[in-house]
Amino acid sequence: MLFKSSSSALTGIEAYVVEVEVDISAGLPNFIIVGLPDASVRESKERVKAALKNCGYEFPARKVIINLAPADRRKEGPAFDLSIALGHLAYLGIVPEESSRDFLFLGELALDGRLKPIKGSLSAALLARKKGFKGIVVPKANEKEAALVAGLDVFGLENLVRVVEFLTAPGKITPCRYSLADLLVRPADEPDFCDVKGQHHVKRALEVAAAGSHNVLLVGPPGAGKTMLARRIPSILPDMSFEETIEVTQIYSAAGLLKDRGAVARRPFRSPHHTVTDAGLIGGGVVPRPGEVSLAHHGVLFLDELPEFRRKVLEDLRQPVEDGRITVSRVSMSVTFPSSFMLVAAMNPCEDAFRGLGPVREDCTDSQRIRYYSKISGPLLDRIDIQVEVPGVKFQDIVSKAEGESSAAIRSRIIRARQRQLERFAGRRIYANAQMGPKETKAFCRIGREGERLLEAAVNKLGFSARAYDRSLKVARTIADLAGEEEISTAHLSEAIQYRLMDRYY
């Protein structure tokens, strides 16, 4: 007897349909899985056998052949357990084959028949809607993320017995229902900029960066507040749109990082340690997995102590910073992960971390700065739009009881600036000034003769590259948007140029 059901597998963060064919026939008892299964798929024999017996069903002593089609793509993970078990139950006459044709089934079976959570439920739900399936059956723990997909019936079930009940008594189990308000809950305890003492010019630079999604480098001595400032950037970023939420949640679902959350409602903030590997930062592995740059999609990637990262790891950042995506190539496949993020980096002024702490300490010399900055390549620094010094906090600011400006107040200005940008880029796949290409920069960053002379002086005296010139125009455009002005003035350009700190030392 041959029983067919549909499941899905992941390639990167995208799902594709896997047809699970279960053939049970007379012969010596055996259990064979074909279709390029990995070890976790082959081990499903023991999980399915124990789950059936512990739920009160018989495990047939027959020859069992499982085919996972398409047979030329490698399958991994335990999500096929449920479909394999349904094939056995159809052979026993417990579930009708016809009732399962309109649904996609995913779930890992525990030995007692419980359905355990799996990776990629949101991608599978998007696939089910695209392919015209009536609904999808997933473990109870994955129902919230799958419920983000409108126009699809999602059934989150607890165990194998409930799946049998769902197939044998249509209509008895209803699909889950969640409102977007229930799924998109923004955490209330995020850090606030009102906690930051002093550093007004740095906060201004971060406001400009957040308004245009520009990359930032903070340079200052230990204890100046670089990390504290960076961790508060998500609190001033606008909320993600529903499409952005789906994209980010899909990445976290494929990586198995959603846990009990239905969706990633807050813009991601990723802060990998400086010992991170190439694959950990960019993504990779035998079967490519998303790295930190993809987990920071539509959010912030914070690299603390930037020169301590291995140079090759930093060089790998150049493509995703420029293109907003990263392609991981293997012999058998090539996977593209989205990675449109705001890069925020922090570093000391020089290798001697105790220099520059106060008036008693000796400041870093230019030669020390240059030697320390040389650990970071010029092309990578050139891609960082805003580079600002973070001085040590003054005693008067430390003991001051006055609260700084709140994140909510800063965020309101940034939202207005972002709205101007969305209106300007209507019809284009651009949501912030930092994403402008050459055509958009030429069209929306026009400057007068006085502005041209200012940038000419920056190129000739500060050594601006063509890329630095281009990025200064984009930053000036953002500063003008924050001011609510359509034209870029020399004041906007001057502020943008002063944010190119590293060009003075390189």
C-alpha positions in Angstrom: 0.0 0.0 0.0 1.3 3.5 -0.9 0.3 6.5 1.1 1.3 10.1 0.1 1.3 13.2 2.1 3.0 16.6 1.8 5.6 18.2 4.1 8.3 20.8 3.5 12.1 21.4 3.9 14.3 24.5 4.0 16.9 25.8 1.6 18.3 28.8 3.4 15.2 30.5 4.7 12.9 29.5 1.8 10.8 26.3 2.0 9.9 23.8 -0.8 7.4 21.0 -0.9 8.5 17.5 0.0 6.2 14.7 -1.0 6.5 11.9 1.6 5.7 8.5 0.0 5.2 5.6 2.4 5.1 2.2 0.9 4.3 -0.8 3.2 4.3 -4.3 1.7 4.8 -7.9 2.6 8.4 -9.0 3.1 11.1 -9.1 5.7 10.6 -6.4 8.3 12.7 -3.4 7.2 12.6 0.4 7.3 14.3 2.2 4.5 14.4 6.0 3.8 15.5 7.3 0.5 15.7 10.8 -1.0 19.0 12.0 0.4 18.1 11.9 4.1 20.6 13.1 6.8 21.1 11.3 10.1 18.2 13.1 11.9 15.8 11.9 9.1 17.1 8.3 9.2 16.6 8.2 12.9 12.9 8.9 12.5 12.4 5.2 12.3 12.9 4.8 16.1 10.9 8.0 17.0 7.9 7.0 14.8 7.9 3.4 16.0 8.0 4.4 19.7 5.4 7.2 19.2 2.9 4.8 17.5 3.2 2.2 20.2 3.0 4.6 23.1 -0.1 6.2 21.6 -1.8 2.8 21.4 -1.3 2.1 17.7 0.4 -1.0 16.1 3.7 -0.7 14.3 3.4 -3.1 11.3 6.1 -5.8 11.0 6.4 -5.2 7.2 8.8 -3.9 4.7 8.6 -0.1 4.8 10.1 2.2 2.2 9.9 6.0 2.7 10.7 8.2 -0.3 11.2 11.9 0.2 10.7 13.7 -3.2 12.4 15.5 -4.9 15.1 12.8 -4.4 18.0 15.0 -5.6 17.8 17.6 -2.8 19.3 16.8 0.6 16.7 16.6 3.4 17.5 17.3 7.1 15.7 17.7 10.4 13.0 15.8 12.1 10.0 17.6 10.6 9.0 14.6 8.4 8.2 12.4 11.5 4.5 13.3 11.4 4.0 12.5 7.7 5.9 9.2 8.1 3.7 8.3 11.1 0.5 9.2 9.1 1.6 6.8 6.4 1.6 4.0 8.9 -1.7 5.0 10.3 -3.2 5.1 6.8 -2.0 1.5 6.3 -3.7 0.5 9.5 -6.9 2.1 8.3 -7.0 4.6 11.1 -6.8 7.8 9.0 -8.3 8.2 5.5 -5.8 9.2 2.9 -8.1 11.6 1.1 -8.5 13.8 4.2 -4.8 14.8 4.2 -4.3 15.8 0.6 -5.2 19.5 1.2 -2.8 20.0 4.1 1.0 20.4 4.8 2.2 18.4 7.8 5.2 19.2 9.9 6.3 18.0 13.3 8.9 16.1 15.3 7.6 13.2 17.3 8.6 12.6 20.9 8.6 9.0 22.0 5.3 9.5 23.8 3.6 11.0 20.7 3.9 14.7 21.5 4.6 17.1 18.7 7.8 19.0 19.4 8.6 22.4 17.8 10.5 22.5 14.5 12.4 25.1 12.5 10.9 27.0 9.6 7.2 26.9 10.3 6.6 30.4 9.0 8.4 29.6 5.7 6.3 26.4 5.4 3.1 28.4 6.0 4.1 30.9 3.3 4.8 28.0 1.0 1.4 26.4 1.8 -0.4 29.5 0.9 1.6 30.0 -2.3 1.0 26.4 -3.4 -2.7 26.5 -2.7 -3.0 24.2 0.3 -6.1 24.6 2.4 -4.1 24.6 5.6 -1.0 23.5 7.6 -0.6 21.2 10.6 2.2 22.1 12.9 3.2 21.5 16.6 1.3 23.7 19.1 4.5 25.6 19.9 4.8 26.7 16.2 1.2 27.9 15.6 1.8 31.5 16.4 4.5 32.1 13.8 2.5 30.2 11.2 -0.6 32.2 12.1 1.1 35.3 10.7 0.2 34.1 7.2 -3.2 35.4 6.3 -5.6 33.3 4.2 -4.4 30.0 5.5 -5.9 27.7 8.1 -3.3 26.8 10.8 -3.8 23.9 13.1 -1.4 23.8 16.1 -1.8 20.3 17.6 -0.3 18.9 20.7 0.3 15.2 19.9 -0.3 12.4 17.4 -3.7 11.5 18.9 -5.0 15.0 18.2 -3.7 14.7 14.5 -5.7 11.5 14.1 -8.8 13.2 15.6 -8.3 16.2 13.2 -8.2 13.8 10.2 -11.0 11.5 11.2 -13.5 14.1 12.5 -13.3 17.1 10.1 -14.6 20.3 11.6 -14.2 19.1 15.2 -10.8 20.9 15.6 -10.9 24.5 14.4 -7.9 26.5 13.1 -6.1 28.8 15.6 -7.0 32.5 15.6 -4.7 35.3 16.7 -4.9 39.0 16.2 -1.8 40.9 15.0 -1.8 42.8 18.3 -1.3 39.5 20.1 1.5 38.4 17.9 3.4 41.8 17.5 4.0 42.7 21.1 6.9 45.2 21.5 8.8 44.6 24.7 8.2 47.3 27.3 11.6 47.1 29.1 14.0 48.2 26.4 16.8 50.7 27.3 16.1 54.4 26.9 18.3 57.3 25.9 17.2 59.3 28.9 19.7 57.1 30.9 22.7 58.5 29.0 24.5 61.4 30.7 26.0 64.1 28.5 27.3 63.0 25.0 24.9 65.4 23.3 26.8 65.5 20.0 27.1 61.7 19.9 23.3 61.4 20.5 22.8 63.8 17.6 25.0 61.6 15.4 23.1 58.5 16.3 19.8 60.3 15.6 21.0 61.1 12.1 22.2 57.6 11.6 18.9 56.1 12.7 16.9 58.5 10.6 18.7 57.4 7.4 19.9 53.9 8.4 23.5 54.9 8.1 26.4 52.9 9.4 28.2 54.3 12.5 31.6 54.0 14.2 32.0 55.3 17.8 35.6 56.0 18.8 36.4 56.7 22.5 38.1 55.6 25.6 36.7 52.8 27.9 33.8 53.9 30.1 32.7 56.7 27.8 29.4 55.0 27.0 29.9 53.6 23.5 28.2 50.3 24.3 25.5 51.9 26.3 24.7 54.3 23.4 24.7 51.5 20.9 22.3 49.3 22.8 19.8 52.1 22.9 19.7 52.6 19.1 16.8 50.1 18.6 14.6 52.2 21.0 14.7 55.1 18.5 14.2 53.2 15.3 10.7 53.2 13.8 8.6 50.1 14.2 9.0 47.5 11.5 6.3 47.3 8.8 4.3 44.0 8.6 6.4 42.9 5.5 9.6 43.6 7.4 8.3 41.7 10.4 7.5 38.7 8.2 11.1 38.8 6.7 12.8 39.0 10.1 10.6 36.3 11.7 11.2 34.0 8.8 15.0 34.2 9.4 14.6 33.6 13.1 12.2 30.7 12.4 14.6 29.1 10.0 17.4 29.5 12.6 15.3 28.0 15.4 15.6 31.2 17.5 11.9 32.2 17.9 11.4 30.1 21.0 7.9 30.9 22.4 7.5 34.2 20.5 5.0 34.4 17.7 7.0 37.0 15.8 10.0 39.3 16.1 8.2 42.5 16.9 11.2 44.6 17.8 14.0 45.5 15.4 16.9 43.0 16.0 20.0 44.0 17.9 22.9 41.5 17.4 26.2 41.9 19.2 28.6 39.0 18.3 31.8 38.5 20.3 35.1 39.4 18.5 36.0 35.7 18.4 33.2 35.0 16.0 34.1 32.9 12.9 33.4 33.7 9.2 30.5 31.3 9.2 29.1 32.6 12.4 29.1 36.2 11.2 28.2 35.8 7.5 26.5 32.4 7.5 27.5 29.0 6.3 28.0 25.4 7.3 27.6 22.2 5.3 24.0 23.1 4.9 24.1 27.0 4.9 22.6 28.7 7.9 21.9 32.4 8.4 24.7 34.2 10.3 24.7 37.3 12.5 24.4 39.7 9.5 21.2 38.0 8.5 19.9 37.8 12.1 20.4 41.6 12.2 18.2 42.1 9.1 16.2 45.3 9.3 18.0 46.0 12.7 21.4 46.7 14.2 24.6 44.7 14.0 26.9 46.0 16.8 30.6 45.1 16.7 32.3 46.2 19.9 36.1 46.5 19.9 36.1 46.5 16.1 39.9 46.1 15.7 39.9 42.9 17.8 37.9 41.1 15.2 39.9 39.0 12.8 40.7 41.0 9.6 39.3 38.3 7.3 36.0 38.3 9.2 35.7 42.1 8.8 36.5 41.9 5.1 33.6 39.5 4.7 31.3 42.4 5.8 32.0 44.4 2.7 29.5 42.7 0.5 26.5 42.6 2.9 27.1 46.2 4.0 27.1 47.3 0.3 24.4 45.0 -1.2 22.0 44.2 1.7 22.3 40.5 1.1 24.9 37.7 1.3 25.3 34.7 -0.9 26.8 31.5 0.5 27.9 29.1 -2.2 28.5 25.3 -1.8 29.2 22.6 -4.4 25.6 21.4 -4.4 23.8 24.7 -3.8 24.0 28.5 -3.6 21.9 30.2 -0.9 21.2 34.0 -0.6 20.3 35.4 2.8 18.9 38.9 3.3 21.2 41.2 5.4 20.0 44.8 5.2 21.2 46.1 8.5 22.6 49.2 10.2 26.2 48.5 11.2 27.3 50.1 14.5 30.9 49.6 15.6 32.9 50.8 18.6 36.6 51.0 19.3 39.2 52.7 21.5 41.2 55.6 20.2 44.4 53.5 20.3 45.7 50.1 21.5 46.5 51.5 24.9 43.0 51.4 26.4 43.9 53.6 29.3 44.9 56.6 27.2 42.4 59.4 26.8 40.5 58.8 30.0 40.9 62.3 31.4 43.1 65.4 31.6 45.6 63.6 33.8 46.2 60.8 31.2 48.2 61.3 28.1 46.2 61.4 24.9 46.9 59.1 22.0 49.3 60.4 19.4 48.5 60.4 15.7 51.0 57.6 15.1 49.4 55.4 17.7 46.0 56.1 16.3 47.1 55.3 12.7 48.8 52.1 13.9 45.6 51.0 15.7 43.2 52.0 12.9 45.4 50.1 10.4 43.9 46.9 11.8 40.7 47.8 9.9 40.9 48.1 6.2 40.3 51.4 4.4 37.5 50.0 2.2 35.5 48.9 5.2 36.0 52.2 7.0 35.0 54.0 3.8 31.6 52.2 4.0 30.9 53.6 7.4 29.0 56.8 6.8 29.3 58.4 10.3 32.4 58.2 12.4 32.3 60.2 15.6 34.4 60.6 18.7 32.9 59.7 22.1 34.9 61.6 24.8 35.0 60.6 28.5 32.0 61.7 30.5 32.5 64.8 32.6 32.0 64.7 36.4 29.3 67.3 36.2 27.3 65.1 33.8 27.9 61.9 35.9 26.4 63.5 39.1 23.7 65.5 37.3 20.2 64.5 38.2 18.6 65.9 35.1 17.4 63.2 32.7 18.4 63.4 29.1 16.0 63.4 26.2 13.9 60.3 26.0 14.0 57.7 23.2 10.3 58.4 22.5 11.1 62.1 21.7 14.0 61.3 19.5 12.0 58.5 17.8 9.2 60.9 16.9 11.6 63.1 14.9 13.1 60.0 13.2 9.7 58.7 12.2 8.9 62.0 10.6 12.2 62.0 8.7 11.6 58.3 7.6 8.1 59.2 6.4 9.6 61.9 4.2 11.9 59.3 2.8 9.2 56.8 2.2 7.2 59.4 0.3 10.2 60.3 -1.8 11.0 56.7 -2.7 7.5 55.6 -3.4 7.5 52.9 -6.0 11.1 51.9 -5.3 12.4 49.2 -3.0 14.1 51.7 -0.8 13.0 52.7 2.7 15.9 54.9 3.9 18.5 57.3 2.4 21.4 55.0 3.0 20.0 52.6 0.4 20.0 55.1 -2.4 21.8 54.1 -5.5 23.7 56.4 -7.9 20.5 57.4 -9.8 18.6 58.2 -6.6 21.6 60.1 -5.2 21.8 62.2 -8.3 18.1 62.9 -8.3 17.5 63.6 -4.6 20.8 65.0 -3.4 21.2 68.1 -5.5 23.5 70.8 -4.1 24.3 74.3 -5.1 27.7 75.8 -6.2 28.7 76.6 -2.6 28.0 73.0 -1.5 30.1 71.7 -4.4 33.1 73.9 -3.3 32.6 72.6 0.2 32.8 69.0 -1.0 35.7 69.8 -3.3 37.7 71.0 -0.3 36.8 67.8 1.6 38.1 65.7 -1.4 41.3 67.7 -1.8 42.2 68.4 1.9 40.6 65.4 3.8 41.2 62.9 1.0 37.6 61.9 0.6 37.2 59.0 -1.8 34.4 58.8 -4.4 32.5 56.6 -2.0 33.0 59.0 0.9 31.7 61.8 -1.3 28.6 59.9 -2.2 27.9 58.8 1.4 28.4 62.4 2.7 25.6 63.5 0.3 23.3 60.8 1.6 24.0 61.8 5.2 23.4 65.5 4.3 20.1 64.4 2.7 19.1 62.7 6.1 20.1 65.8 8.1 17.9 67.9 5.8 15.0 65.5 6.3 15.3 65.8 10.0 15.1 69.5 9.7 12.1 69.2 7.5 13.8 70.9 4.5 13.7 69.8 0.9 16.9 71.4 -0.2 20.4 70.4 1.1 22.1 73.5 2.5 25.8 74.1 3.2 25.0 73.7 7.0 23.7 70.2 6.3 26.8 69.3 4.2 29.2 70.7 6.8 27.6 68.5 9.5 27.8 65.5 7.3 31.5 66.2 6.5 32.4 66.5 10.1 31.2 63.0 10.7 34.0 61.6 8.6 36.5 61.3 11.5 38.7 58.6 10.0 39.5 60.4 6.8 41.6 62.8 8.9 43.9 60.0 10.1 43.9 57.7 7.0 
